[in-house]
Amino acid sequence: MKVPENAVVQINVINDDGAIHDIAVPAFGAQSDQIIGKGASTAIVFRATKSGTFEYLCTLPGHKAAGMFGKLIVGEPQEPVESTALDISQDPTAVGEPVGKRAPKKITLDLETTEVEGRLATGSTYKYWTFNNKVPGPFVRIRVGDTVTVNVTNAKEATHIHSVDFHAVTGPGGGAAVTQVAPGQTKSFTFKAMHPGLFVYHCATPMVAQHITNGMYGMILVEPEGGLSKVDREFYVMQGELYTAQKHGSQGLQEFSLEKLLDENPDHLMFNGSMDALSTKYKLEATVGETVRIFFGVGGPNLTSSFHVIGEVFDKVYDQASLTSPPLTDVQTTLVPPGGATMVEFKVDVPGNYILVDHALSRVEKGLSGILSVTGKEDYTIFHSTEKIDHSSGH
């Protein structure tokens, strides 16, 4: 939709599905009344007093996420300059190789802590603090009994001290007590993996919550002796939160807000570092009949996740990421606290898109969703309808 600058604009909306809708152009303070019932209509009128590209949308909860938004171009805005910001979002398929039945061995893990301007969403960036330029950091995969030497190097361009605390480590600070690393320096420690499980690691330099929210978290999988059972697909997913001075959806560089962090009121919530990491940037894909395993963790630093895949039931949930306890079975939603993790497994039986969410569903409006795309033959004995899929359903 394109109009001249300073034009009087009228946008008419006709309800075609009978649900409640409205329309708004927040940049110009224009918002309609709500309409309900098929054939109902409304309109907004405003003057487009400034040039640029602006958003119009339905403001009902979940409707923007379902696709009810668009662009209003006023005048002749300058072409956006392609962002040079780093892509910090983590590939969910980067899960390493299963350990299988190998014997314990010595492993070296190199971590670099960096401070980079990274892409948050289309048109917006954030000054992330990272392990190895990704959020979350690398997925570390070892087995119980391995001896691991960790080398932490803080990039010389950094302006803060950084460190690492592995929840899988038995020792002072999980390693953080000996890895408070100044810019341009390296510090190391060695530990033995004594407990199987899926564990979070994070920076533990004061103010710890600030380092974590800025992106300094990841996971380490310590497989039990003999390894994990074989599955068809494995994915690495972590939930994070950003506290910014600007509201969600703002353009440009988003600045950190200490006040909002202390109030535990994030403006942005995401899987794997950015707003669209698991919906646009990377694809989680599977085929009907395959078994999917998700390594899921919460970086935090504050919010507990009610992890859920819409349209699926978890066949197995390894509660609190304990790999030596019997898994829970037939679970709809599982709670994961900040600094915690879980491992879930389920067989996909029906083709379609399955949405990963925190079932505190208001968080979808702040960016927290991903898509698992399943292809293959339909089984009408499991699910069948002659109705068209309604993508505005929010599911």
KEKE-498712 format. One record per atom (N, C-alpha, C): x, y, z; residue in three letters. Coordinates in steps of 0.2 Angstrom, whole numbers, plus 5000, padded with zeros to 4 digits. Each point is the difference from the previous one (the first is absolute). Example, Ala and Ser with C-alpha at 12.3 -4.5 7.8 and 13.67 -1.06 7.14 Angstrom:
2
506649725039ALA/499650065000ALA/500450065000ALA/499850054996SER/500450065001SER/499650055003SER/
***
This chain:
395
500449945000MET/499650065000MET/500550065000MET/499950054995LYS/500450064999LYS/499650065000LYS/500250055003VAL/499650065000VAL/500550065000VAL/499850064997PRO/500450065001PRO/500150035007PRO/500650035001GLU/500050035007GLU/499550065000GLU/499850005006ASN/499550055002ASN/499349994998ASN/499949944997ALA/499349984997ALA/499549985006ALA/499450024999VAL/499549975004VAL/499849934998VAL/500149955004VAL/500049934999VAL/499449975003VAL/499649964996GLN/499449965003GLN/500149934998GLN/500049965006ILE/500149934999ILE/499349965002ILE/499749974995ASN/499449965002ASN/500149935001ASN/499749975005VAL/500149935001VAL/499349965001VAL/500049954996ILE/499449965000ILE/500149935003ILE/499649985005ASN/500149945003ASN/499849944996ASN/500449954998ASP/499949954996ASP/499949935003ASP/500250005007ASP/500049935003ASP/499650005006ASP/499750065002GLY/499550005006GLY/500350015007GLY/500749995000ALA/500450015007ALA/500050075001ALA/500250025006ILE/500150075002ILE/500750034997ILE/500050054997HIS/500550044997HIS/500050075001HIS/500650034999ASP/500050074999ASP/500650024996ASP/500250064999ILE/500650024996ILE/500350075003ILE/500650005000ALA/500450065003ALA/500650014996ALA/500250075000VAL/500650024998VAL/500350045006VAL/500449965004PRO/500350045006PRO/500450064999PRO/500350004994ALA/500550064999ALA/499650064999ALA/499450004999PHE/499550064999PHE/499550005005PHE/500049965005GLY/499550005005GLY/499349984998GLY/499949964994ALA/499449994998ALA/499849925002ALA/499450005002GLN/499849935002GLN/499250005000GLN/499749944997SER/499350004998SER/499749975006SER/499350005000ASP/499649965005ASP/500149924998ASP/499849965005GLN/500049934998GLN/499449984996GLN/500149954996ILE/499449984996ILE/499949935001ILE/499449975000ILE/499949935000ILE/499449984996ILE/500049944997GLY/499549984996GLY/500250014992GLY/499949954996LYS/500250004993LYS/499650054997LYS/500450044996GLY/499750064996GLY/500050065004GLY/500250005007ALA/500050075003ALA/500650044998ALA/500050065000SER/500550044998SER/500250065004SER/500650034999THR/500250065004THR/500550044996THR/500250055002ALA/500550044996ALA/500450055005ALA/500650014998ILE/500450065004ILE/500250054995ILE/500050065002VAL/500250064996VAL/500650045004VAL/500550014996PHE/500650045003PHE/500450034995PHE/500450055002ARG/500450044995ARG/500749975001ARG/500349984994ALA/500749975000ALA/500550065000ALA/500250025006THR/500450065001THR/500749994999THR/500249945000LYS/500849994999LYS/500149944995LYS/500650014997SER/500149944995SER/500449955003SER/499949944997GLY/500449945003GLY/499549944999GLY/500349945003THR/499649944999THR/499749985007THR/499449995001PHE/499649995006PHE/499649945000PHE/499949985006GLU/499649935000GLU/499250025002GLU/499649964996TYR/499350005002TYR/499949935003TYR/499549995004LEU/499949935003LEU/499350005004LEU/499849935001CYS/499449995004CYS/500449995007CYS/499750045005THR/500350005007THR/499749955005THR/499649964997LEU/499749945005LEU/500649955001LEU/500049985006PRO/500649955002PRO/500049944996PRO/500649994997GLY/500149954996GLY/499950014992GLY/499750054999HIS/499850014993HIS/500650024995HIS/500450055003LYS/500650024996LYS/500449934999LYS/500149965005ALA/500449945000ALA/499749964994ALA/499450004999ALA/499649964995ALA/500150034993ALA/500350065000GLY/500150024993GLY/499650074998GLY/499650025005MET/499650064999MET/500450075001MET/500450014996PHE/500450065000PHE/500350024993PHE/500250064998GLY/500250024994GLY/500450065000GLY/500350034995LYS/500450064999LYS/499650054997LYS/500050065003LEU/499850064997LEU/500650054998LEU/500150014994ILE/500550044997ILE/499850074999ILE/500350055003VAL/499850075000VAL/500550044996VAL/499950034995GLY/500550044996GLY/500549964996GLY/500650025000GLU/500549964997GLU/500649995005GLU/499949955005PRO/500549995005PRO/500649974996PRO/500650025004GLN/500649974997GLN/500049935001GLN/500349974995GLU/500149925000GLU/500449995006GLU/499849955004PRO/500349985006PRO/500749974998PRO/500550025004VAL/500749974999VAL/500049935003VAL/500349964996GLU/500149935002GLU/500450005006GLU/499749975005SER/500450005007SER/500649965000SER/500550035003THR/500749965000THR/500049965007THR/499550005004ALA/500049975006ALA/500149935000ALA/500449975004LEU/500149935000LEU/499449965002LEU/499949944996ASP/499549955001ASP/500249965006ASP/499750015006ILE/500349975006ILE/499549935002ILE/499550004996SER/499549945002SER/500349934999SER/499949965004GLN/500349935000GLN/499649954996GLN/500349964996ASP/499749954996ASP/499849955004ASP/499349985000PRO/499849955005PRO/500249934998PRO/500349994994THR/500249934998THR/500749995002THR/500350055003ALA/500850005002ALA/500049965007ALA/499949945000VAL/500049965006VAL/500649955001VAL/500550004995GLY/500549965001GLY/499949934999GLY/500549965000GLU/499949934999GLU/499949965006GLU/499549955000PRO/499949965006PRO/500649965002PRO/500149995006VAL/500649975003VAL/500049924999VAL/499449974999GLY/500049934999GLY/500349965006GLY/500349954998LYS/500349965005LYS/500750015002LYS/500350054998ARG/500750015000ARG/500250015008ARG/500749995001ALA/500250005007ALA/500150085002ALA/500150015006PRO/500250075002PRO/500650024997PRO/500150074999LYS/500650024997LYS/500150085002LYS/500650024998LYS/500150075001LYS/499850054995LYS/499750055002ILE/499750054995ILE/500250075001ILE/500150044995THR/500250075001THR/499450044997THR/499750055004LEU/499550054998LEU/500250075000LEU/500050034995ASP/500250074999ASP/499450055000ASP/500050045004LEU/499450055000LEU/500350075000LEU/499750044995GLU/500250074999GLU/499450045002GLU/500150055005THR/499550055002THR/500150064996THR/499450024997THR/500050064996THR/499450055001THR/500150064998GLU/499550055001GLU/499950034993GLU/499449984997VAL/499950024993VAL/499350034999VAL/499950044995GLU/499450024998GLU/499749954995GLU/499449975003GLY/499749944996GLY/499350024998GLY/499849964995ARG/499350014997ARG/499549975005ARG/499650055002LEU/499449975005LEU/499449994996LEU/499850044995ALA/499449994995ALA/500250044994ALA/499550004995THR/500150044994THR/499950075003THR/500650044998GLY/500050075002GLY/500250025007GLY/500249955004SER/500250015007SER/500649965002SER/500450025004THR/500649975002THR/500150015008THR/500549965003TYR/500150005007TYR/500749995001TYR/500350035005LYS/500749995002LYS/500149935004LYS/500049954997TYR/500149935003TYR/500649995003TYR/500049965006TRP/500749975003TRP/499949934998TRP/500549964998THR/499949944997THR/500649955002THR/499849944999PHE/500649955000PHE/500049984992PHE/500650014998ASN/500149984993ASN/499650034995ASN/499750065001ASN/499650044995ASN/499449974999ASN/499749965004LYS/499349974999LYS/499650005007LYS/499450014999VAL/499550005006VAL/499549944998VAL/499949955004PRO/500549985006PRO/500749984997PRO/500549995005GLY/500649984998GLY/500049934997GLY/500649974998PRO/500049944997PRO/499749945005PRO/499749964996PHE/499849945004PHE/500649955001PHE/500149995006VAL/500649965002VAL/499749935001VAL/500349954997ARG/499849935001ARG/500649955002ARG/499949975006ILE/500549965002ILE/499749945004ILE/500449955003ARG/499749955004ARG/500350005007ARG/499649975004VAL/500249995007VAL/500749975000VAL/500450025004GLY/500749985001GLY/500550034996GLY/499850044995ASP/500550044996ASP/500350055004ASP/500650024999THR/500450055003THR/500150064995THR/499750065002VAL/499950064995VAL/500550065003VAL/500450024995THR/500350065002THR/499750064996THR/499850055004VAL/499650064997VAL/500550065000VAL/500150034994ASN/500450064999ASN/499550054999ASN/500050065004VAL/499550054999VAL/500550064998VAL/499950034994THR/500350064997THR/499550055000THR/500250065003ASN/499650064999ASN/500350044994ASN/499650024995ALA/500250034994ALA/500350075003ALA/500550024996LYS/500450065002LYS/499650064999LYS/499550004996GLU/499550064998GLU/499550005006GLU/499949955004ALA/499550015005ALA/500250055005ALA/499450025004THR/500150065005THR/499849975007THR/499949945001HIS/499849975006HIS/500449945001HIS/500049985007ILE/500349945002ILE/499449944999ILE/500249944997HIS/499549955000HIS/500349945003HIS/499549955000SER/500249935003SER/499549954998SER/500149945003VAL/499549944998VAL/499949965006VAL/499449995002ASP/499849955005ASP/499649944997ASP/500349945000PHE/499649944997PHE/499749975006PHE/499349994999HIS/499649975005HIS/500249925001HIS/500449984995ALA/500249935000ALA/500749995004ALA/500350055002VAL/500650005003VAL/500050005008VAL/500349955003THR/500150005007THR/500750035002THR/499950065002GLY/500650045002GLY/499850085001GLY/500550045002PRO/499850075002PRO/499750044995PRO/499350025001GLY/499750044995GLY/499849974993GLY/500149935000GLY/499949964994GLY/500550024995GLY/500650035002GLY/500550034996GLY/500150075000GLY/499450035002ALA/500050085000ALA/500550035004ALA/500249965006ALA/500450035005ALA/500750014997ALA/500249964995VAL/500750004997VAL/500050034993VAL/499450024997THR/500050034993THR/499750075000THR/500250045005GLN/499850074999GLN/500550034995GLN/499950014994VAL/500550014995VAL/499950084997VAL/500550035001ALA/500050074997ALA/500150004993ALA/499850064996PRO/500150004993PRO/500749984998PRO/500149964995GLY/500649984997GLY/500449955003GLY/499749975006GLN/500349955004GLN/499649934999GLN/500449955002THR/499749935000THR/500149975007THR/499549965002LYS/500149965006LYS/499749934999LYS/500249955004SER/499849934999SER/499949965006SER/499649955000PHE/499949955005PHE/499949934997PHE/500149955004THR/499849934998THR/499549975004THR/499549974998PHE/499549965004PHE/499949934997PHE/499849965005LYS/499749934998LYS/499350005000LYS/499649984995ALA/499350004999ALA/499849945005ALA/499750015005MET/499849955005MET/499349985000MET/499650054997HIS/499249985000HIS/499750014993HIS/499749954998PRO/499750004994PRO/499450055000PRO/499850034995GLY/499450055000GLY/500150054995GLY/499550054999LEU/500050054996LEU/500150075004LEU/500550035000PHE/500150065004PHE/500150074997PHE/499950055003VAL/500150074998VAL/500750025002VAL/500350044995TYR/500650045002TYR/499850074999TYR/500450055003HIS/499850075000HIS/500650045002HIS/500150064999CYS/500550055003CYS/499750015007CYS/500550015004ALA/499950015007ALA/500450055003ALA/500150064996THR/500350065002THR/499550055002THR/500150035006PRO/499550055002PRO/499950064995PRO/499450024999MET/499449985002MET/499849944996MET/499949945003VAL/499949944996VAL/499450004996VAL/499550035002ALA/499350004996ALA/500150044994ALA/500450065000GLN/500150034994GLN/500449974995GLN/500549965002HIS/500449964996HIS/499649954996HIS/499649965004ILE/499549954998ILE/499550034995ILE/499750055002THR/499450034995THR/500350024993THR/500750035001ASN/500350024994ASN/500249944995ASN/499949945002GLY/500149944996GLY/500549955002GLY/500350015006MET/500649965002MET/499749935003MET/499749964996TYR/499849935003TYR/500049954995TYR/500049945002GLY/500049944995GLY/499949945004GLY/500149944997MET/499849945003MET/500649954998MET/500149955005ILE/500549955000ILE/499649935001ILE/500049964995LEU/499749935001LEU/500649955002LEU/499949975006VAL/500449955003VAL/499649934999VAL/500249974995GLU/499649934998GLU/500249955005GLU/499549965002PRO/500249945004PRO/500449954997PRO/500349955004GLU/500449954997GLU/499649964995GLU/500349994994GLY/499649974994GLY/499650054996GLY/500050065002GLY/499650054996GLY/499350005000GLY/499750054997LEU/499250004999LEU/499849954995LEU/499349995001SER/499749964994SER/500050044994SER/500049964994LYS/500050034994LYS/499350034998LYS/500050064997VAL/499450034998VAL/500150034993VAL/499550024996ASP/500150034994ASP/500250074999ASP/499850045005ARG/500150074999ARG/500250035007ARG/500550045001GLU/500250035006GLU/500050084999GLU/499850045005PHE/500050074999PHE/500250035007PHE/500350064999TYR/500350045006TYR/499650065001TYR/499650015005VAL/499650065001VAL/500150035007VAL/500150065000MET/500050045006MET/499650065000MET/499750015006GLN/499650065001GLN/500450065003GLN/499950064997GLY/500450065003GLY/499550065001GLY/500250055003GLU/499650065001GLU/500550065000GLU/499850054997LEU/500350075000LEU/499650055003LEU/500450055003TYR/499750055004TYR/500250074997TYR/499650034996THR/500250064996THR/499750065002THR/500350064999ALA/499750065001ALA/499450014995ALA/500149984994GLN/499550004995GLN/499549955000GLN/499350014998LYS/499549955000LYS/500149954995LYS/499749945000HIS/500149954995HIS/499750024994HIS/500449994994GLY/499850024994GLY/500350064998GLY/500450045004SER/500450064998SER/500549984995SER/500250054996GLN/500550004995GLN/500750025003GLN/500549984997GLY/500750035002GLY/500349965006GLY/500550035002LEU/500449965006LEU/499650015006LEU/499849945003GLN/499750005006GLN/500550005006GLN/499850045005GLU/500550015006GLU/499849975006GLU/500449975004PHE/499949965006PHE/499750055005PHE/499549975004SER/499750045005SER/500149965007SER/500450035004LEU/500149975007LEU/499350005004LEU/499750054999GLU/499350015004GLU/499649944998GLU/499949994994LYS/499549944998LYS/500349935002LYS/500650005000LEU/500349935002LEU/499949995007LEU/500150055004LEU/499849995007LEU/499349995002LEU/499650034995ASP/499249995001ASP/499849944997ASP/500549964997GLU/499849944996GLU/499450014995GLU/500150054996ASN/499550024995ASN/500350004993ASN/500249954997PRO/500350004993PRO/499650024995PRO/500350044995ASP/499650024994ASP/500149954994ASP/500549965000HIS/500149954995HIS/500149935003HIS/499749954997LEU/500149935002LEU/500149964994LEU/500549965000MET/500249964994MET/500249935001MET/500049964995PHE/500449945000PHE/500650014995PHE/500549985003ASN/500749994996ASN/500250074998ASN/499950055004GLY/500450074999GLY/499650054997GLY/499649994995SER/499750054996SER/499249995000SER/499650054997MET/499350005000MET/499849944995MET/500349994995ASP/499849964995ASP/500549944999ASP/500449985005ALA/500549954999ALA/499749934998ALA/499449985003LEU/499749944999LEU/499450004996LEU/499850064997SER/499550014995SER/500150014993SER/500650044999THR/500250024994THR/500749984998THR/500550025005LYS/500749994999LYS/500249934999LYS/499849965005TYR/500149925000TYR/499449965000TYR/500049954997LYS/499449954999LYS/500149945004LYS/499549995005LEU/500049935003LEU/499549964996LEU/500349954997GLU/499749954995GLU/500049935002GLU/499449974999ALA/500049925001ALA/499549974995ALA/500049944999THR/499649964996THR/499549965004THR/499449994998VAL/499549965003VAL/500349935002VAL/499949985006GLY/500349935002GLY/500750015004GLY/500350064999GLU/500650005004GLU/499950025007GLU/500549995004THR/500050025007THR/500550065001THR/499750055003VAL/500450065001VAL/500250015008VAL/500650025001ARG/500350025006ARG/500250075001ARG/499750035005ILE/500250075001ILE/500450015006ILE/500650035000PHE/500350025006PHE/499850075001PHE/499650015005PHE/499850075002PHE/500250025006PHE/500250075000GLY/500350035006GLY/499750075001GLY/500150035006VAL/499850075001VAL/500650045002VAL/500250044996GLY/500650055003GLY/499850045005GLY/499450034999GLY/499750055005GLY/500250074998GLY/500150045006PRO/500249975006PRO/499450005005PRO/499450024998ASN/499550005005ASN/499449964999ASN/499749994994LEU/499449974999LEU/500049924999LEU/499549975003THR/499949934999THR/499649984994THR/500249954996SER/499749984994SER/499549955001SER/499450004997SER/499549955000SER/500149974992SER/500549964999PHE/500149984993PHE/499549954998PHE/499850024993HIS/499449964997HIS/500150004993HIS/499849954996VAL/500050004993VAL/499349994998VAL/499750054997ILE/499350004999ILE/499849954994ILE/499549955002GLY/499849954996GLY/500449935001GLY/500450005005GLU/500449945001GLU/500049995008GLU/500149935002VAL/500149985007VAL/500749975000VAL/500350025005PHE/500749975002PHE/499949935002PHE/500349954996ASP/500049935002ASP/500449995006ASP/500650045000LYS/500449995006LYS/500350075002LYS/500050015006VAL/500350065003VAL/500549985006VAL/500650024999TYR/500549995005TYR/500050065004TYR/499649995005ASP/499950065005ASP/500650035003ASP/500150065000GLN/500650035003GLN/500649984996GLN/499949974994ALA/500649984996ALA/500449945004ALA/499749965004SER/500349945003SER/500049954995SER/500549974998LEU/500149954995LEU/500049935004LEU/500050005006THR/500149935004THR/499349985003THR/499550055000SER/499449995003SER/499549974994SER/499549965002PRO/499549984995PRO/499750074997PRO/499950004994PRO/499650064997PRO/499350005002PRO/499750065000LEU/499350015000LEU/499749984993LEU/499449985000THR/499749984993THR/499450044999THR/499850014994ASP/499450034998ASP/499950075003ASP/500450054999VAL/500050065003VAL/499950064995VAL/499550045002GLN/499850064996GLN/500550065000GLN/500250025006THR/500450065002THR/500549985005THR/500650035000THR/500549985005THR/500350075002THR/500150005007LEU/500250065003LEU/500850005000LEU/500350064998VAL/500850005000VAL/500150075003VAL/500450005006PRO/500250065003PRO/500650034997PRO/500150065002PRO/500650044997PRO/500649965003PRO/500549994995GLY/500649965002GLY/499949925000GLY/499449984997GLY/499849935000GLY/499949984993GLY/499849935000ALA/500049974993ALA/499549945000ALA/499849984995THR/499749934999THR/500149974993THR/499949945000MET/500149964993MET/499349974999MET/499750024994VAL/499449974998VAL/500049964993VAL/499649955000GLU/500049964994GLU/499349984998GLU/499850004993PHE/499449994998PHE/500049984992PHE/499649954999LYS/499949984993LYS/499550054996LYS/500250024994VAL/499550044996VAL/499649954995VAL/499450015001ASP/499549964996ASP/499650034995ASP/500050075000VAL/499550034995VAL/500450064997VAL/500050014994PRO/500450064997PRO/499650065002PRO/500550065000GLY/499750065002GLY/500550045003GLY/499950065002ASN/500450055004ASN/499849995007ASN/500549995005TYR/499949995007TYR/500450065003TYR/499750045004ILE/500350065003ILE/500249995007ILE/500750015001LEU/500350005006LEU/499950065004LEU/499750005006VAL/499850065004VAL/500249985007VAL/500050065004ASP/500050005007ASP/499250015001ASP/499749955004HIS/499250015000HIS/499850065005HIS/500450045002ALA/499850065003ALA/500050054993ALA/499449994997LEU/500050024993LEU/500050074998LEU/499950045005SER/500250074999SER/500750024997SER/500449955002ARG/500750014998ARG/500149994992ARG/499549974997VAL/500049994993VAL/500050074996VAL/499750055004GLU/499950074997GLU/500750035001GLU/500549985004LYS/500650035000LYS/500649964996LYS/499749954996GLY/500549974996GLY/500149935001GLY/499749975005LEU/500249935002LEU/499649944997LEU/500349984994SER/499749954996SER/500549974995SER/499949944999GLY/500349964994GLY/499649954997GLY/500249984994ILE/499649954996ILE/500449944999ILE/499749945001LEU/500249944998LEU/499649984994LEU/500349994994SER/499649984994SER/500149934999SER/499449974999VAL/500049924999VAL/499749994993VAL/500349964996THR/499749984994THR/499949934999THR/499749984996GLY/499849924999GLY/499349994998GLY/499949945000LYS/499349974999LYS/499550015005LYS/499450024999GLU/499550015005GLU/499749935002GLU/499850005007ASP/499749945002ASP/499350025003ASP/499549994996TYR/499350025002TYR/499849975006TYR/500249945002THR/499849975006THR/500250045006THR/500550044999ILE/500350045006ILE/499750075000ILE/500050034994PHE/499750075000PHE/499750014993PHE/499450034999HIS/499750014994HIS/499550055000HIS/500050054995SER/499550055000SER/499950024993SER/499450024997THR/499950034994THR/500050075000THR/500150035006GLU/500050075001GLU/500750034998GLU/500150064998LYS/500650034998LYS/500350025006LYS/500750005001ILE/500450025006ILE/499950075000ILE/499850035006ASP/499950075002ASP/500750025003ASP/500450044996HIS/500650025003HIS/500050065004HIS/499450035001SER/499850055005SER/499849985006SER/500049935001SER/499849975007SER/500550015005SER/500650034998GLY/500550005006GLY/500449945001GLY/499849944997HIS/500349945000HIS/500249974993HIS/
***
